[in-house]
């Protein structure tokens, strides 16, 4: 809106307006940040020895060894109320990886603490974790 108001329509914005070049530069920068953030995806994988979860395209993955998981269960949550919103959150409830929705898998860890992994298919994620945990404990 500021770009249209100041650069195209010629109306200055504020008592000390930014230059038109500055307005255009910030507009381009903010759109690039926006497009980068909308391409970020929450990816969780269950392997034979660990669960990995992370925001692909934003930061590194977290690897949780299966032997450190005390329990896992499907939970329903309110991202804003329980964890302060979407993304990677650290609260008194533990660490949360939430990209959307209101269901996920909560991992209770042996050393204390918890990790919530938001998922569109939490039952499948839980089944994969349980399958690998049982395989790892029998080996």
SULBELPE-V498926 format. One record per backbone hydrogen bond with DSSP energy under -1.0 kcal/mol. NH is the residue of the N-H (numbers start at 0). CO is the residue of the C=O. If there is no record, write none. Layout:
nh = <NH,NH>
co = <CO,CO>
This chain:
nh = <4,5,6,7,8,10,22,23,24,25,26,27,28,29,30,31,32,33,34,35,36,37,39,40,42,44,46,50,51,52,53,55,57,58,61,63,65,67,68,69,70,72,74,76,81,82,84,86,88,90,93,94,95,96,97,103,104,105,106,107,108,109,111,114,115,116,117,118,124,125,126,127,128,129,130,131,132,133,134,135,136,137,138>
co = <0,1,2,2,3,4,18,19,20,21,22,23,24,25,26,27,28,29,30,31,32,33,36,55,53,51,49,63,44,61,42,40,54,54,52,50,48,64,65,107,107,105,103,101,77,78,78,97,95,93,90,113,88,115,86,74,116,72,114,70,112,67,108,106,94,104,96,102,120,121,122,123,124,125,126,127,128,129,130,131,132,133,134>
